[in-house]
Amino acid sequence: MSFSVKVTPTENGAVITVNGYDISITVKPAEAAVTPLPTPAPRITVDDVKSKLAEHLGELTISEEIEGIVVRPVGYLGREKFTSIARIVRELRGSYISAGKESRFAIPWE
């Protein structure tokens, strides 16, 4: 099978003729899609964490550290309190770090 192909440039593209059939191609600049930048989430503060953990404040110390906002139990929390605090910390994108006496909850800055 043999094809006859002819390309004829035009002002804004070309006409391609294949076996007597014309294919017209128009070239134009692509429209730049304007995608708005996502708004960064506001940085969490110690006051935000304290308000979320208000019912447990007497049993915790909350401070700003290099790894983010760190929540440390003052003493033994028990299962129910620990679970409640862990759930709130996870909602704030944080996690529990098990490290013996240095165990803590950490909520990253971002």
N, CA, C and O atoms as CSV, one atom per row, in Angstrom:
chain,resi,resn,atom,element,x,y,z
A,1,MET,N,N,0.845,-1.167,0.000
A,1,MET,CA,C,0.000,0.000,0.000
A,1,MET,C,C,0.889,1.228,0.000
A,1,MET,O,O,1.797,1.356,0.822
A,2,SER,N,N,0.623,2.111,-0.912
A,2,SER,CA,C,1.439,3.309,-1.073
A,2,SER,C,C,0.587,4.533,-0.767
A,2,SER,O,O,-0.574,4.625,-1.165
A,3,PHE,N,N,1.201,5.472,-0.045
A,3,PHE,CA,C,0.502,6.703,0.316
A,3,PHE,C,C,1.117,7.863,-0.419
A,3,PHE,O,O,2.330,7.917,-0.624
A,4,SER,N,N,0.268,8.797,-0.814
A,4,SER,CA,C,0.725,10.044,-1.409
A,4,SER,C,C,0.490,11.121,-0.352
A,4,SER,O,O,-0.651,11.398,0.020
A,5,VAL,N,N,1.574,11.725,0.127
A,5,VAL,CA,C,1.469,12.731,1.184
A,5,VAL,C,C,2.084,14.026,0.690
A,5,VAL,O,O,3.184,14.030,0.139
A,6,LYS,N,N,1.357,15.147,0.894
A,6,LYS,CA,C,1.835,16.469,0.506
A,6,LYS,C,C,1.536,17.408,1.667
A,6,LYS,O,O,0.430,17.392,2.207
A,7,VAL,N,N,2.520,18.233,2.059
A,7,VAL,CA,C,2.347,19.211,3.126
A,7,VAL,C,C,2.466,20.595,2.519
A,7,VAL,O,O,3.474,20.932,1.899
A,8,THR,N,N,1.405,21.409,2.707
A,8,THR,CA,C,1.398,22.773,2.191
A,8,THR,C,C,1.303,23.736,3.376
A,8,THR,O,O,0.274,23.793,4.048
A,9,PRO,N,N,2.378,24.496,3.633
A,9,PRO,CA,C,2.324,25.461,4.732
A,9,PRO,C,C,1.266,26.542,4.458
A,9,PRO,O,O,1.046,26.946,3.316
A,10,THR,N,N,0.627,26.991,5.533
A,10,THR,CA,C,-0.321,28.098,5.449
A,10,THR,C,C,0.131,29.163,6.444
A,10,THR,O,O,1.129,29.000,7.146
A,11,GLU,N,N,-0.628,30.258,6.486
A,11,GLU,CA,C,-0.268,31.372,7.354
A,11,GLU,C,C,-0.194,30.961,8.826
A,11,GLU,O,O,0.687,31.423,9.551
A,12,ASN,N,N,-1.100,30.107,9.268
A,12,ASN,CA,C,-1.146,29.745,10.690
A,12,ASN,C,C,-1.117,28.231,10.918
A,12,ASN,O,O,-1.695,27.746,11.891
A,13,GLY,N,N,-0.456,27.484,10.039
A,13,GLY,CA,C,-0.396,26.038,10.200
A,13,GLY,C,C,0.005,25.361,8.922
A,13,GLY,O,O,1.011,25.720,8.311
A,14,ALA,N,N,-0.786,24.364,8.504
A,14,ALA,CA,C,-0.468,23.622,7.285
A,14,ALA,C,C,-1.677,22.820,6.851
A,14,ALA,O,O,-2.597,22.560,7.628
A,15,VAL,N,N,-1.645,22.431,5.564
A,15,VAL,CA,C,-2.633,21.494,5.035
A,15,VAL,C,C,-1.832,20.263,4.625
A,15,VAL,O,O,-0.895,20.341,3.830
A,16,ILE,N,N,-2.225,19.132,5.186
A,16,ILE,CA,C,-1.571,17.875,4.845
A,16,ILE,C,C,-2.556,17.109,3.967
A,16,ILE,O,O,-3.700,16.874,4.357
A,17,THR,N,N,-2.104,16.727,2.791
A,17,THR,CA,C,-2.954,15.979,1.875
A,17,THR,C,C,-2.429,14.552,1.816
A,17,THR,O,O,-1.268,14.312,1.482
A,18,VAL,N,N,-3.313,13.606,2.149
A,18,VAL,CA,C,-2.956,12.187,2.128
A,18,VAL,C,C,-3.934,11.503,1.192
A,18,VAL,O,O,-5.132,11.440,1.468
A,19,ASN,N,N,-3.411,10.984,0.070
A,19,ASN,CA,C,-4.224,10.285,-0.935
A,19,ASN,C,C,-5.473,11.089,-1.312
A,19,ASN,O,O,-6.568,10.536,-1.408
A,20,GLY,N,N,-5.302,12.379,-1.520
A,20,GLY,CA,C,-6.406,13.219,-1.961
A,20,GLY,C,C,-7.289,13.762,-0.852
A,20,GLY,O,O,-8.211,14.529,-1.129
A,21,TYR,N,N,-7.037,13.392,0.378
A,21,TYR,CA,C,-7.815,13.906,1.500
A,21,TYR,C,C,-7.001,14.973,2.222
A,21,TYR,O,O,-5.847,14.749,2.586
A,22,ASP,N,N,-7.626,16.152,2.428
A,22,ASP,CA,C,-6.938,17.252,3.090
A,22,ASP,C,C,-7.174,17.211,4.605
A,22,ASP,O,O,-8.294,17.020,5.080
A,23,ILE,N,N,-6.083,17.398,5.331
A,23,ILE,CA,C,-6.138,17.547,6.793
A,23,ILE,C,C,-5.574,18.930,7.080
A,23,ILE,O,O,-4.408,19.211,6.800
A,24,SER,N,N,-6.410,19.780,7.637
A,24,SER,CA,C,-6.001,21.145,7.922
A,24,SER,C,C,-5.583,21.248,9.380
A,24,SER,O,O,-6.311,20.826,10.279
A,25,ILE,N,N,-4.404,21.813,9.603
A,25,ILE,CA,C,-3.881,21.977,10.954
A,25,ILE,C,C,-3.662,23.462,11.200
A,25,ILE,O,O,-2.995,24.146,10.424
A,26,THR,N,N,-4.242,23.950,12.305
A,26,THR,CA,C,-4.049,25.339,12.689
A,26,THR,C,C,-3.196,25.366,13.948
A,26,THR,O,O,-3.477,24.665,14.920
A,27,VAL,N,N,-2.158,26.180,13.916
A,27,VAL,CA,C,-1.258,26.287,15.067
A,27,VAL,C,C,-1.503,27.632,15.730
A,27,VAL,O,O,-1.472,28.675,15.077
A,28,LYS,N,N,-1.743,27.598,17.009
A,28,LYS,CA,C,-1.914,28.841,17.753
A,28,LYS,C,C,-1.287,28.646,19.125
A,28,LYS,O,O,-1.164,27.520,19.607
A,29,PRO,N,N,-0.896,29.737,19.740
A,29,PRO,CA,C,-0.262,29.610,21.055
A,29,PRO,C,C,-1.261,29.069,22.078
A,29,PRO,O,O,-2.440,29.425,22.074
A,30,ALA,N,N,-0.767,28.219,22.933
A,30,ALA,CA,C,-1.620,27.666,23.991
A,30,ALA,C,C,-1.930,28.766,24.993
A,30,ALA,O,O,-1.082,29.592,25.327
A,31,GLU,N,N,-3.149,28.751,25.452
A,31,GLU,CA,C,-3.516,29.716,26.479
A,31,GLU,C,C,-2.891,29.273,27.786
A,31,GLU,O,O,-2.990,28.115,28.192
A,32,ALA,N,N,-2.254,30.217,28.422
A,32,ALA,CA,C,-1.619,29.899,29.693
A,32,ALA,C,C,-2.698,29.698,30.740
A,32,ALA,O,O,-3.482,30.601,31.033
A,33,ALA,N,N,-2.722,28.515,31.290
A,33,ALA,CA,C,-3.700,28.220,32.343
A,33,ALA,C,C,-3.218,28.878,33.628
A,33,ALA,O,O,-2.094,28.653,34.076
A,34,VAL,N,N,-4.062,29.668,34.195
A,34,VAL,CA,C,-3.722,30.338,35.439
A,34,VAL,C,C,-4.279,29.510,36.584
A,34,VAL,O,O,-5.487,29.445,36.811
A,35,THR,N,N,-3.370,28.890,37.284
A,35,THR,CA,C,-3.762,28.086,38.428
A,35,THR,C,C,-3.360,28.836,39.683
A,35,THR,O,O,-2.175,29.087,39.902
A,36,PRO,N,N,-4.318,29.193,40.498
A,36,PRO,CA,C,-3.952,29.927,41.709
A,36,PRO,C,C,-3.112,29.051,42.632
A,36,PRO,O,O,-3.336,27.846,42.744
A,37,LEU,N,N,-2.157,29.674,43.278
A,37,LEU,CA,C,-1.331,28.944,44.225
A,37,LEU,C,C,-2.173,28.592,45.445
A,37,LEU,O,O,-3.003,29.386,45.886
A,38,PRO,N,N,-1.956,27.414,45.978
A,38,PRO,CA,C,-2.734,27.046,47.159
A,38,PRO,C,C,-2.373,27.961,48.326
A,38,PRO,O,O,-1.216,28.344,48.504
A,39,THR,N,N,-3.368,28.294,49.098
A,39,THR,CA,C,-3.124,29.124,50.264
A,39,THR,C,C,-2.518,28.246,51.341
A,39,THR,O,O,-3.098,27.230,51.724
A,40,PRO,N,N,-1.344,28.640,51.832
A,40,PRO,CA,C,-0.728,27.798,52.847
A,40,PRO,C,C,-1.581,27.783,54.117
A,40,PRO,O,O,-2.184,28.785,54.504
A,41,ALA,N,N,-1.606,26.619,54.743
A,41,ALA,CA,C,-2.352,26.503,55.990
A,41,ALA,C,C,-1.665,27.377,57.033
A,41,ALA,O,O,-0.437,27.433,57.087
A,42,PRO,N,N,-2.441,28.046,57.848
A,42,PRO,CA,C,-1.811,28.870,58.866
A,42,PRO,C,C,-0.985,28.011,59.811
A,42,PRO,O,O,-1.362,26.885,60.134
A,43,ARG,N,N,0.125,28.546,60.242
A,43,ARG,CA,C,1.017,27.819,61.136
A,43,ARG,C,C,0.344,27.635,62.494
A,43,ARG,O,O,-0.195,28.579,63.072
A,44,ILE,N,N,0.386,26.425,62.979
A,44,ILE,CA,C,-0.247,26.121,64.257
A,44,ILE,C,C,0.554,26.765,65.384
A,44,ILE,O,O,1.778,26.866,65.302
A,45,THR,N,N,-0.127,27.194,66.417
A,45,THR,CA,C,0.538,27.851,67.537
A,45,THR,C,C,0.315,27.051,68.814
A,45,THR,O,O,-0.534,26.160,68.868
A,46,VAL,N,N,1.093,27.385,69.842
A,46,VAL,CA,C,0.932,26.749,71.145
A,46,VAL,C,C,-0.470,27.021,71.678
A,46,VAL,O,O,-1.091,26.145,72.280
A,47,ASP,N,N,-0.966,28.237,71.455
A,47,ASP,CA,C,-2.318,28.565,71.925
A,47,ASP,C,C,-3.375,27.703,71.240
A,47,ASP,O,O,-4.353,27.304,71.871
A,48,ASP,N,N,-3.183,27.413,69.945
A,48,ASP,CA,C,-4.112,26.519,69.235
A,48,ASP,C,C,-4.142,25.145,69.898
A,48,ASP,O,O,-5.207,24.580,70.146
A,49,VAL,N,N,-2.952,24.622,70.178
A,49,VAL,CA,C,-2.847,23.292,70.776
A,49,VAL,C,C,-3.451,23.302,72.182
A,49,VAL,O,O,-4.170,22.378,72.562
A,50,LYS,N,N,-3.154,24.355,72.949
A,50,LYS,CA,C,-3.704,24.442,74.305
A,50,LYS,C,C,-5.229,24.479,74.279
A,50,LYS,O,O,-5.880,23.864,75.125
A,51,SER,N,N,-5.798,25.191,73.322
A,51,SER,CA,C,-7.260,25.257,73.273
A,51,SER,C,C,-7.863,23.899,72.918
A,51,SER,O,O,-8.921,23.539,73.434
A,52,LYS,N,N,-7.198,23.145,72.041
A,52,LYS,CA,C,-7.695,21.815,71.670
A,52,LYS,C,C,-7.562,20.811,72.824
A,52,LYS,O,O,-8.374,19.896,72.966
A,53,LEU,N,N,-6.527,21.003,73.638
A,53,LEU,CA,C,-6.260,20.073,74.739
A,53,LEU,C,C,-6.659,20.667,76.097
A,53,LEU,O,O,-6.128,20.259,77.130
A,54,ALA,N,N,-7.575,21.611,76.099
A,54,ALA,CA,C,-7.940,22.360,77.309
A,54,ALA,C,C,-8.282,21.458,78.492
A,54,ALA,O,O,-7.883,21.751,79.619
A,55,GLU,N,N,-8.999,20.387,78.264
A,55,GLU,CA,C,-9.415,19.535,79.379
A,55,GLU,C,C,-8.266,18.755,80.001
A,55,GLU,O,O,-8.426,18.175,81.075
A,56,HIS,N,N,-7.104,18.731,79.341
A,56,HIS,CA,C,-5.960,17.965,79.838
A,56,HIS,C,C,-4.777,18.849,80.220
A,56,HIS,O,O,-3.710,18.322,80.538
A,57,LEU,N,N,-4.923,20.151,80.201
A,57,LEU,CA,C,-3.781,21.050,80.396
A,57,LEU,C,C,-3.043,20.830,81.711
A,57,LEU,O,O,-1.824,20.992,81.755
A,58,GLY,N,N,-3.733,20.473,82.766
A,58,GLY,CA,C,-3.080,20.255,84.056
A,58,GLY,C,C,-2.138,19.066,84.059
A,58,GLY,O,O,-1.313,18.933,84.963
A,59,GLU,N,N,-2.247,18.208,83.067
A,59,GLU,CA,C,-1.436,16.993,83.013
A,59,GLU,C,C,-0.387,17.018,81.904
A,59,GLU,O,O,0.266,16.010,81.633
A,60,LEU,N,N,-0.232,18.186,81.261
A,60,LEU,CA,C,0.671,18.293,80.110
A,60,LEU,C,C,1.531,19.553,80.195
A,60,LEU,O,O,1.152,20.549,80.811
A,61,THR,N,N,2.696,19.475,79.558
A,61,THR,CA,C,3.451,20.688,79.264
A,61,THR,C,C,3.466,20.812,77.748
A,61,THR,O,O,3.655,19.824,77.039
A,62,ILE,N,N,3.270,22.015,77.261
A,62,ILE,CA,C,3.219,22.255,75.817
A,62,ILE,C,C,4.215,23.346,75.501
A,62,ILE,O,O,4.165,24.428,76.088
A,63,SER,N,N,5.132,23.068,74.565
A,63,SER,CA,C,6.172,24.030,74.247
A,63,SER,C,C,6.531,23.999,72.770
A,63,SER,O,O,6.250,23.034,72.059
A,64,GLU,N,N,7.162,25.086,72.327
A,64,GLU,CA,C,7.677,25.154,70.956
A,64,GLU,C,C,9.098,24.635,70.963
A,64,GLU,O,O,9.920,25.057,71.776
A,65,GLU,N,N,9.385,23.719,70.057
A,65,GLU,CA,C,10.730,23.179,69.936
A,65,GLU,C,C,11.062,23.054,68.454
A,65,GLU,O,O,10.222,23.347,67.604
A,66,ILE,N,N,12.256,22.631,68.145
A,66,ILE,CA,C,12.700,22.532,66.756
A,66,ILE,C,C,11.784,21.630,65.937
A,66,ILE,O,O,11.479,21.941,64.786
A,67,GLU,N,N,11.342,20.517,66.518
A,67,GLU,CA,C,10.510,19.567,65.776
A,67,GLU,C,C,9.062,20.012,65.635
A,67,GLU,O,O,8.281,19.358,64.943
A,68,GLY,N,N,8.696,21.102,66.271
A,68,GLY,CA,C,7.328,21.605,66.205
A,68,GLY,C,C,6.821,21.904,67.596
A,68,GLY,O,O,7.593,22.295,68.472
A,69,ILE,N,N,5.547,21.727,67.807
A,69,ILE,CA,C,4.966,21.916,69.131
A,69,ILE,C,C,4.987,20.562,69.827
A,69,ILE,O,O,4.466,19.571,69.314
A,70,VAL,N,N,5.594,20.542,70.994
A,70,VAL,CA,C,5.787,19.293,71.717
A,70,VAL,C,C,4.873,19.280,72.942
A,70,VAL,O,O,4.823,20.239,73.713
A,71,VAL,N,N,4.161,18.179,73.100
A,71,VAL,CA,C,3.248,17.985,74.218
A,71,VAL,C,C,3.802,16.821,75.041
A,71,VAL,O,O,3.916,15.695,74.557
A,72,ARG,N,N,4.144,17.125,76.306
A,72,ARG,CA,C,4.701,16.090,77.180
A,72,ARG,C,C,3.770,15.870,78.377
A,72,ARG,O,O,3.314,16.829,78.999
A,73,PRO,N,N,3.497,14.619,78.690
A,73,PRO,CA,C,2.726,14.336,79.895
A,73,PRO,C,C,3.578,14.661,81.131
A,73,PRO,O,O,4.784,14.412,81.141
A,74,VAL,N,N,2.951,15.210,82.158
A,74,VAL,CA,C,3.647,15.501,83.403
A,74,VAL,C,C,3.811,14.210,84.210
A,74,VAL,O,O,4.801,14.041,84.921
A,75,GLY,N,N,2.863,13.325,84.101
A,75,GLY,CA,C,2.906,12.043,84.801
A,75,GLY,C,C,2.159,11.002,83.989
A,75,GLY,O,O,1.884,11.195,82.804
A,76,TYR,N,N,1.838,9.909,84.634
A,76,TYR,CA,C,1.108,8.829,83.968
A,76,TYR,C,C,-0.297,9.302,83.615
A,76,TYR,O,O,-0.997,9.841,84.472
A,77,LEU,N,N,-0.711,9.111,82.390
A,77,LEU,CA,C,-2.007,9.586,81.923
A,77,LEU,C,C,-3.120,8.553,82.060
A,77,LEU,O,O,-4.281,8.917,82.244
A,78,GLY,N,N,-2.786,7.307,81.974
A,78,GLY,CA,C,-3.808,6.271,81.926
A,78,GLY,C,C,-4.302,6.117,80.493
A,78,GLY,O,O,-4.082,6.982,79.645
A,79,ARG,N,N,-4.963,5.017,80.247
A,79,ARG,CA,C,-5.370,4.669,78.888
A,79,ARG,C,C,-6.350,5.677,78.278
A,79,ARG,O,O,-6.150,6.117,77.145
A,80,GLU,N,N,-7.402,6.048,79.008
A,80,GLU,CA,C,-8.428,6.930,78.438
A,80,GLU,C,C,-7.874,8.313,78.098
A,80,GLU,O,O,-8.126,8.830,77.010
A,81,LYS,N,N,-7.126,8.908,79.015
A,81,LYS,CA,C,-6.565,10.250,78.764
A,81,LYS,C,C,-5.554,10.200,77.627
A,81,LYS,O,O,-5.546,11.066,76.752
A,82,PHE,N,N,-4.693,9.169,77.648
A,82,PHE,CA,C,-3.697,9.035,76.586
A,82,PHE,C,C,-4.386,8.934,75.233
A,82,PHE,O,O,-3.990,9.611,74.285
A,83,THR,N,N,-5.414,8.097,75.135
A,83,THR,CA,C,-6.140,7.907,73.882
A,83,THR,C,C,-6.802,9.200,73.422
A,83,THR,O,O,-6.782,9.521,72.234
A,84,SER,N,N,-7.380,9.932,74.346
A,84,SER,CA,C,-8.037,11.193,74.014
A,84,SER,C,C,-7.027,12.213,73.495
A,84,SER,O,O,-7.278,12.893,72.500
A,85,ILE,N,N,-5.892,12.315,74.171
A,85,ILE,CA,C,-4.846,13.262,73.746
A,85,ILE,C,C,-4.274,12.836,72.401
A,85,ILE,O,O,-4.070,13.675,71.523
A,86,ALA,N,N,-4.015,11.554,72.229
A,86,ALA,CA,C,-3.454,11.055,70.965
A,86,ALA,C,C,-4.398,11.346,69.797
A,86,ALA,O,O,-3.945,11.703,68.710
A,87,ARG,N,N,-5.696,11.198,70.015
A,87,ARG,CA,C,-6.666,11.472,68.953
A,87,ARG,C,C,-6.612,12.949,68.546
A,87,ARG,O,O,-6.620,13.269,67.357
A,88,ILE,N,N,-6.556,13.833,69.525
A,88,ILE,CA,C,-6.507,15.275,69.228
A,88,ILE,C,C,-5.206,15.628,68.521
A,88,ILE,O,O,-5.212,16.411,67.570
A,89,VAL,N,N,-4.095,15.062,68.971
A,89,VAL,CA,C,-2.798,15.334,68.341
A,89,VAL,C,C,-2.795,14.849,66.893
A,89,VAL,O,O,-2.257,15.529,66.019
A,90,ARG,N,N,-3.386,13.687,66.625
A,90,ARG,CA,C,-3.465,13.186,65.242
A,90,ARG,C,C,-4.306,14.116,64.376
A,90,ARG,O,O,-3.974,14.339,63.211
A,91,GLU,N,N,-5.392,14.662,64.929
A,91,GLU,CA,C,-6.213,15.625,64.179
A,91,GLU,C,C,-5.407,16.863,63.800
A,91,GLU,O,O,-5.698,17.522,62.803
A,92,LEU,N,N,-4.389,17.172,64.605
A,92,LEU,CA,C,-3.512,18.323,64.341
A,92,LEU,C,C,-2.293,17.914,63.514
A,92,LEU,O,O,-1.328,18.672,63.420
A,93,ARG,N,N,-2.330,16.715,62.910
A,93,ARG,CA,C,-1.268,16.152,62.069
A,93,ARG,C,C,-0.020,15.785,62.867
A,93,ARG,O,O,1.077,15.734,62.311
A,94,GLY,N,N,-0.174,15.533,64.147
A,94,GLY,CA,C,0.951,15.156,64.989
A,94,GLY,C,C,0.983,13.670,65.250
A,94,GLY,O,O,0.146,12.917,64.751
A,95,SER,N,N,1.964,13.252,66.045
A,95,SER,CA,C,2.102,11.831,66.360
A,95,SER,C,C,2.768,11.672,67.726
A,95,SER,O,O,3.303,12.622,68.297
A,96,TYR,N,N,2.717,10.460,68.218
A,96,TYR,CA,C,3.349,10.122,69.489
A,96,TYR,C,C,4.728,9.565,69.204
A,96,TYR,O,O,4.902,8.737,68.310
A,97,ILE,N,N,5.701,10.019,69.961
A,97,ILE,CA,C,7.070,9.522,69.821
A,97,ILE,C,C,7.407,8.783,71.112
A,97,ILE,O,O,7.527,9.385,72.179
A,98,SER,N,N,7.554,7.480,70.993
A,98,SER,CA,C,7.875,6.647,72.148
A,98,SER,C,C,9.384,6.641,72.332
A,98,SER,O,O,10.121,6.126,71.491
A,99,ALA,N,N,9.839,7.218,73.443
A,99,ALA,CA,C,11.279,7.312,73.688
A,99,ALA,C,C,11.580,7.227,75.186
A,99,ALA,O,O,12.370,8.013,75.709
A,100,GLY,N,N,10.957,6.286,75.865
A,100,GLY,CA,C,11.190,6.134,77.299
A,100,GLY,C,C,10.790,7.384,78.055
A,100,GLY,O,O,9.669,7.871,77.906
A,101,LYS,N,N,11.700,7.907,78.866
A,101,LYS,CA,C,11.399,9.118,79.645
A,101,LYS,C,C,11.259,10.360,78.766
A,101,LYS,O,O,10.735,11.382,79.208
A,102,GLU,N,N,11.719,10.270,77.545
A,102,GLU,CA,C,11.614,11.392,76.596
A,102,GLU,C,C,10.409,11.241,75.664
A,102,GLU,O,O,10.311,11.958,74.668
A,103,SER,N,N,9.499,10.327,75.969
A,103,SER,CA,C,8.309,10.136,75.131
A,103,SER,C,C,7.497,11.421,75.108
A,103,SER,O,O,7.422,12.155,76.093
A,104,ARG,N,N,6.890,11.669,73.945
A,104,ARG,CA,C,6.164,12.939,73.777
A,104,ARG,C,C,5.264,12.844,72.561
A,104,ARG,O,O,5.379,11.932,71.742
A,105,PHE,N,N,4.380,13.797,72.468
A,105,PHE,CA,C,3.578,14.011,71.263
A,105,PHE,C,C,4.238,15.171,70.535
A,105,PHE,O,O,4.634,16.150,71.169
A,106,ALA,N,N,4.361,15.081,69.230
A,106,ALA,CA,C,4.962,16.165,68.459
A,106,ALA,C,C,4.028,16.532,67.312
A,106,ALA,O,O,3.530,15.669,66.589
A,107,ILE,N,N,3.808,17.825,67.167
A,107,ILE,CA,C,2.969,18.346,66.087
A,107,ILE,C,C,3.881,19.187,65.205
A,107,ILE,O,O,4.338,20.246,65.635
A,108,PRO,N,N,4.157,18.740,63.977
A,108,PRO,CA,C,5.096,19.471,63.120
A,108,PRO,C,C,4.546,20.853,62.737
A,108,PRO,O,O,3.336,21.080,62.715
A,109,TRP,N,N,5.458,21.745,62.445
A,109,TRP,CA,C,5.067,23.112,62.066
A,109,TRP,C,C,4.206,23.108,60.825
A,109,TRP,O,O,3.276,23.908,60.719
A,110,GLU,N,N,4.490,22.234,59.893
A,110,GLU,CA,C,3.742,22.240,58.645
A,110,GLU,C,C,3.258,20.879,58.285
A,110,GLU,O,O,2.606,20.708,57.255
